[in-house]
Amino acid sequence: MLRVAIVGASGYTGGELARLLCSHPSVTVTAATSRQYDGQSLAQIFPHLRDQTDIVCKNLSTAEIIDLADFIFCAVPHKTAMDVVPDFLDAGKKVVDLSADFRLKDVAVYEKWYQPHSAAALVKTAVYGLPELYREQISSAQLVANPGCYPTSITLALAPLLKTTLIDTSSIIADSKSGTSGAGRAASVGTLFCEVTDGFRPYKVGGVHRHVPEIEQNLSELAGTPIQVSFTPHLLPISRGILSTVYVNCNETVSPEHLYSLYQTMYQGQRFVRLLDPGIQPATQYVRGSNYCDIGLALDERTNRIIITSTIDNIVKGASGQAVQNMNLMCGFPEETGLEQVPLFP
């Protein structure tokens, strides 16, 4: 059995990692860290895990974590991750980091959007953990930077088109909506029930959301040319889910059949991407609790514009599920192990 540690186990992504790993046949969670809940069991912090795990959260040092685990998930905020990941790697451990600390390949860009980087040398060796695009590199990696939730939904929505010359890459608009769990578990007035319920609002408008450089990095790499996008996130009055609607102009006339075939060719055989039949659009409730990304396509022939809709569960495929998917690849397990839960509905 692979001994696994969850560093930062008391947040939503940590709790979701614990839920998924409870049903993984080749893994045992041997360490779960939390400063706030030191001495409390995960089942106390997350009652839905009752009778599923007896692990107790502890405020462990990096040396203690290294002794207890062979594989480490870092589910701590940016800056905190870069302070501990180097020690784990020096000890020969494999790591999936769920923060933003190793996602951006240009350290100067990271420092512009976040803060000074104290482990810049590791940025070049980290592999970006989107399995549908980088499966081979992930399989041989020691450090994987788990993607952000918005970038996952938008990158998968656009990837097939960016490998063609069909679209005007200067015209990309991504309009995304997320459930409140994307803001984390810490108390915040903006995510209180009375502030969110019965409402729907944008935030970080005007290209200032921290996921912008990650989205642009991904799309630029796929297209082989620099790309800028107009990205506007919105907060939905739901707990889980992201729905991204992406608009892009065509360079030439394209048929609905050809458009569909591009996506079918790229995602055929991809276990966790479901391309919906023509005329069908995705919805957050149909991926809830699962590692799926559902993609729908439409062609506005009047404006010669392609509209791609993409939905994920932000704390599964957008975070912890994708992290487990990456662990499976890094450790030689079947990619779908522990992730075959049918989505919850209603």
C-alpha positions as CSV (number, residue, x, y, z in Angstrom):
1,M,0.0,0.0,0.0
2,L,1.2,3.5,-0.8
3,R,1.5,5.6,2.3
4,V,0.0,9.0,1.6
5,A,0.0,12.3,3.5
6,I,-2.5,15.2,3.1
7,V,-0.8,18.4,4.1
8,G,-3.6,20.9,4.9
9,A,-6.3,18.3,5.4
10,S,-9.0,20.6,7.0
11,G,-9.9,22.7,3.9
12,Y,-12.4,21.7,1.2
13,T,-9.7,20.2,-1.0
14,G,-8.1,18.3,1.9
15,G,-11.4,16.9,2.9
16,E,-12.2,15.9,-0.7
17,L,-8.8,14.2,-1.0
18,A,-9.6,12.2,2.1
19,R,-13.0,11.2,0.7
20,L,-11.6,10.0,-2.6
21,L,-8.6,8.2,-1.0
22,C,-10.9,6.3,1.3
23,S,-12.1,4.3,-1.7
24,H,-8.7,3.9,-3.3
25,P,-7.6,0.2,-3.0
26,S,-3.8,0.9,-3.3
27,V,-3.5,3.8,-0.8
28,T,-3.6,4.3,2.9
29,V,-3.6,7.8,4.4
30,T,-1.0,7.8,7.1
31,A,-0.8,11.5,7.9
32,A,-3.1,14.5,7.8
33,T,-1.9,17.8,9.0
34,S,-3.8,20.8,10.4
35,R,-2.8,23.5,12.8
36,Q,-6.3,24.7,13.5
37,Y,-7.6,21.2,14.2
38,D,-4.6,19.6,15.8
39,G,-5.6,16.5,17.7
40,Q,-9.1,16.1,16.1
41,S,-10.0,13.3,13.8
42,L,-10.9,13.9,10.2
43,A,-14.3,12.4,10.9
44,Q,-14.9,15.2,13.5
45,I,-13.8,17.9,11.1
46,F,-15.8,16.3,8.2
47,P,-18.7,14.2,9.6
48,H,-19.4,12.6,6.2
49,L,-16.1,10.7,6.7
50,R,-17.4,8.9,9.8
51,D,-16.5,5.2,9.8
52,Q,-14.5,5.8,6.6
53,T,-11.2,6.8,8.3
54,D,-9.7,7.0,11.8
55,I,-6.9,9.3,10.9
56,V,-6.3,12.1,13.4
57,C,-5.1,15.5,12.2
58,K,-1.8,16.7,13.7
59,N,0.4,19.7,13.4
60,L,3.4,17.8,12.0
61,S,6.8,19.0,11.1
62,T,8.1,18.3,7.6
63,A,10.5,15.7,9.0
64,E,7.6,13.9,10.6
65,I,5.6,13.9,7.4
66,I,8.6,12.6,5.5
67,D,8.8,9.7,8.0
68,L,5.1,8.8,7.7
69,A,4.5,9.0,4.0
70,D,5.8,8.0,0.5
71,F,3.6,10.3,-1.4
72,I,2.5,13.8,-0.4
73,F,-0.5,16.0,-1.4
74,C,0.1,19.7,-0.5
75,A,-3.4,21.2,0.0
76,V,-2.1,24.4,1.6
77,P,-2.3,28.0,0.2
78,H,0.3,29.4,-2.1
79,K,3.5,30.6,-0.4
80,T,3.0,28.0,2.3
81,A,3.5,25.2,-0.3
82,M,6.8,26.6,-1.7
83,D,8.2,26.6,1.9
84,V,7.7,22.8,2.4
85,V,7.8,21.2,-1.0
86,P,11.6,21.4,-1.4
87,D,12.1,19.3,1.7
88,F,9.7,16.7,0.5
89,L,11.5,16.4,-2.9
90,D,14.9,16.3,-1.3
91,A,13.7,13.3,0.8
92,G,12.8,11.5,-2.4
93,K,9.0,11.9,-2.0
94,K,6.6,12.4,-4.9
95,V,4.4,15.4,-4.5
96,V,1.2,16.8,-6.0
97,D,0.9,20.5,-5.1
98,L,-2.6,21.9,-5.3
99,S,-1.5,25.5,-4.8
100,A,-0.5,27.9,-7.5
101,D,3.2,27.9,-6.5
102,F,4.5,25.7,-9.3
103,R,1.9,26.2,-12.1
104,L,3.4,29.3,-13.8
105,K,6.6,28.6,-15.7
106,D,7.8,32.2,-15.7
107,V,8.7,33.1,-12.1
108,A,8.5,36.8,-12.9
109,V,4.9,36.3,-13.9
110,Y,4.2,34.4,-10.8
111,E,5.7,37.1,-8.6
112,K,3.7,39.8,-10.4
113,W,0.4,38.0,-9.6
114,Y,1.2,36.4,-6.2
115,Q,4.4,37.1,-4.2
116,P,8.2,36.5,-4.2
117,H,9.1,32.9,-5.0
118,S,11.4,31.1,-2.6
119,A,11.7,27.9,-4.6
120,A,12.1,29.2,-8.1
121,A,14.5,26.4,-9.2
122,L,11.7,23.9,-8.9
123,V,9.4,25.7,-11.2
124,K,11.3,24.4,-14.3
125,T,11.1,20.8,-13.1
126,A,7.4,20.8,-12.1
127,V,5.0,19.2,-14.5
128,Y,1.7,20.8,-15.1
129,G,-0.9,18.3,-14.0
130,L,-3.6,18.2,-16.7
131,P,-3.6,14.5,-17.7
132,E,-5.5,14.9,-20.9
133,L,-2.7,17.0,-22.3
134,Y,0.5,16.0,-20.3
135,R,-0.1,12.4,-19.3
136,E,3.4,11.1,-20.4
137,Q,5.2,13.9,-18.5
138,I,3.1,13.4,-15.4
139,S,3.9,9.7,-15.3
140,S,7.6,10.3,-14.9
141,A,7.3,13.4,-12.7
142,Q,8.4,13.8,-9.0
143,L,6.5,17.1,-8.6
144,V,3.2,17.9,-10.3
145,A,1.5,21.3,-10.2
146,N,-2.2,20.6,-10.0
147,P,-4.1,23.0,-12.2
148,G,-6.5,25.6,-11.0
149,C,-10.3,25.0,-11.4
150,Y,-11.1,27.7,-13.9
151,P,-8.0,26.9,-16.0
152,T,-9.0,23.3,-16.1
153,S,-12.5,24.0,-17.5
154,I,-11.3,26.6,-20.0
155,T,-8.2,24.7,-21.2
156,L,-10.2,21.5,-21.9
157,A,-12.9,23.6,-23.6
158,L,-10.4,25.2,-26.1
159,A,-7.6,22.6,-26.6
160,P,-8.9,20.9,-29.7
161,L,-9.4,24.2,-31.5
162,L,-6.0,25.6,-30.6
163,K,-4.3,22.8,-32.5
164,T,-5.9,24.1,-35.7
165,T,-6.0,27.4,-37.6
166,L,-9.8,27.6,-37.5
167,I,-10.1,30.3,-34.9
168,D,-9.1,33.9,-34.2
169,T,-7.1,33.4,-31.0
170,S,-7.3,37.2,-30.3
171,S,-11.1,36.9,-29.9
172,I,-11.3,34.5,-26.9
173,I,-13.8,35.4,-24.2
174,A,-14.3,33.0,-21.2
175,D,-17.3,33.6,-19.0
176,S,-17.2,31.3,-16.0
177,K,-19.4,30.7,-13.0
178,S,-18.3,28.9,-9.8
179,G,-19.9,27.5,-6.6
180,T,-18.8,29.1,-3.3
181,S,-16.5,26.2,-2.3
182,G,-14.0,27.7,-4.8
183,A,-13.4,30.5,-2.3
184,G,-12.2,28.0,0.4
185,R,-13.5,27.1,3.8
186,A,-12.3,30.1,5.8
187,A,-15.0,32.4,7.0
188,S,-15.7,35.3,4.7
189,V,-18.5,37.8,4.6
190,G,-18.7,37.5,0.8
191,T,-19.5,33.8,1.0
192,L,-22.0,33.8,3.9
193,F,-25.3,32.2,3.1
194,C,-27.2,35.5,3.1
195,E,-24.6,37.2,0.9
196,V,-24.8,34.4,-1.8
197,T,-28.2,32.8,-1.8
198,D,-30.8,34.2,-4.3
199,G,-28.1,36.1,-6.0
200,F,-25.6,35.9,-8.9
201,R,-22.7,38.3,-9.4
202,P,-19.3,38.7,-11.1
203,Y,-16.1,39.3,-9.3
204,K,-12.5,40.2,-10.1
205,V,-13.7,41.8,-13.3
206,G,-11.3,43.3,-15.8
207,G,-8.7,40.7,-16.2
208,V,-7.5,40.8,-12.6
209,H,-8.2,37.3,-11.4
210,R,-5.1,35.3,-10.5
211,H,-6.0,32.5,-12.8
212,V,-5.6,34.7,-15.9
213,P,-1.9,34.1,-16.4
214,E,-2.4,30.3,-15.9
215,I,-5.1,30.3,-18.5
216,E,-3.1,32.3,-20.9
217,Q,0.0,30.1,-20.3
218,N,-1.9,27.0,-21.2
219,L,-3.6,28.3,-24.3
220,S,-0.4,29.9,-25.6
221,E,1.5,26.6,-25.2
222,L,-1.3,24.8,-27.1
223,A,-1.4,27.3,-29.9
224,G,2.3,27.9,-30.2
225,T,1.8,31.7,-30.0
226,P,1.0,34.2,-27.2
227,I,-2.7,34.4,-26.4
228,Q,-4.6,36.8,-24.2
229,V,-8.1,36.2,-23.1
230,S,-11.0,38.2,-21.6
231,F,-11.9,36.2,-18.5
232,T,-14.7,37.1,-16.1
233,P,-15.6,34.8,-13.2
234,H,-19.0,34.8,-11.4
235,L,-20.2,33.5,-8.1
236,L,-23.1,31.1,-8.2
237,P,-25.4,30.4,-5.1
238,I,-24.4,26.7,-5.1
239,S,-21.7,24.8,-3.2
240,R,-20.0,22.9,-6.0
241,G,-19.5,23.3,-9.7
242,I,-18.0,25.4,-12.5
243,L,-19.6,26.2,-15.8
244,S,-17.5,28.0,-18.4
245,T,-18.9,29.4,-21.5
246,V,-16.2,30.2,-24.0
247,Y,-16.7,32.3,-27.2
248,V,-14.3,32.5,-30.1
249,N,-14.5,33.8,-33.6
250,C,-13.8,31.6,-36.6
251,N,-11.2,32.4,-39.3
252,E,-13.2,30.5,-41.8
253,T,-16.5,28.8,-42.3
254,V,-16.7,25.6,-40.3
255,S,-19.5,23.0,-40.2
256,P,-21.1,21.7,-37.0
257,E,-20.0,18.2,-38.1
258,H,-16.4,19.2,-38.5
259,L,-16.3,21.0,-35.2
260,Y,-17.7,18.0,-33.4
261,S,-15.2,15.7,-35.1
262,L,-12.3,17.8,-33.8
263,Y,-13.4,17.3,-30.2
264,Q,-14.3,13.7,-30.8
265,T,-10.8,12.9,-32.2
266,M,-9.0,14.6,-29.3
267,Y,-11.1,13.3,-26.4
268,Q,-12.0,9.8,-27.6
269,G,-10.7,7.4,-25.0
270,Q,-10.2,10.1,-22.4
271,R,-11.8,8.6,-19.3
272,F,-12.9,11.8,-17.6
273,V,-13.9,14.0,-20.6
274,R,-17.4,13.5,-21.8
275,L,-18.2,15.2,-25.2
276,L,-21.9,15.6,-25.3
277,D,-24.0,14.8,-28.4
278,P,-24.8,17.7,-30.7
279,G,-27.6,19.9,-29.3
280,I,-26.9,18.8,-25.7
281,Q,-25.4,21.3,-23.2
282,P,-23.7,20.5,-19.9
283,A,-24.9,21.4,-16.4
284,T,-23.1,21.5,-13.1
285,Q,-25.5,19.0,-11.4
286,Y,-24.6,16.3,-13.9
287,V,-20.9,16.2,-12.8
288,R,-21.4,16.9,-9.1
289,G,-19.1,14.8,-6.9
290,S,-17.3,13.3,-10.0
291,N,-14.0,13.7,-11.8
292,Y,-15.8,14.4,-15.2
293,C,-15.5,17.4,-17.4
294,D,-18.6,17.6,-19.7
295,I,-18.2,19.6,-22.9
296,G,-20.9,20.9,-25.2
297,L,-20.5,22.6,-28.6
298,A,-22.5,25.1,-30.5
299,L,-21.9,27.0,-33.7
300,D,-23.5,30.4,-34.2
301,E,-23.6,30.5,-38.0
302,R,-25.0,34.1,-37.9
303,T,-21.9,35.5,-36.3
304,N,-19.5,32.8,-37.4
305,R,-18.6,32.2,-33.7
306,I,-18.0,28.9,-31.9
307,I,-19.4,28.6,-28.4
308,I,-18.0,25.9,-26.1
309,T,-19.5,25.1,-22.7
310,S,-17.5,23.2,-20.2
311,T,-18.5,22.0,-16.7
312,I,-16.6,20.4,-13.8
313,D,-17.0,19.9,-10.1
314,N,-14.5,22.5,-8.9
315,I,-13.2,20.5,-6.0
316,V,-13.0,17.2,-7.8
317,K,-11.8,17.6,-11.4
318,G,-11.0,21.2,-10.5
319,A,-8.8,20.2,-7.5
320,S,-8.7,16.9,-5.5
321,G,-10.0,14.5,-8.1
322,Q,-7.4,15.7,-10.6
323,A,-4.8,15.4,-7.9
324,V,-5.7,11.8,-7.4
325,Q,-5.7,11.2,-11.1
326,N,-2.1,12.6,-11.2
327,M,-1.1,10.5,-8.3
328,N,-2.3,7.4,-10.1
329,L,-0.2,8.3,-13.2
330,M,2.9,9.1,-11.1
331,C,2.7,5.8,-9.2
332,G,1.7,3.5,-12.0
333,F,-1.9,2.8,-10.9
334,P,-4.7,2.7,-13.4
335,E,-5.6,6.3,-14.0
336,E,-9.3,6.0,-13.0
337,T,-8.5,4.2,-9.7
338,G,-10.6,5.7,-6.8
339,L,-12.3,8.1,-9.2
340,E,-15.1,6.1,-10.8
341,Q,-17.9,7.5,-8.6
342,V,-21.1,8.2,-10.6
343,P,-22.1,11.8,-10.3
344,L,-24.6,12.7,-7.6
345,F,-28.1,13.7,-8.8
346,P,-30.2,15.5,-7.8
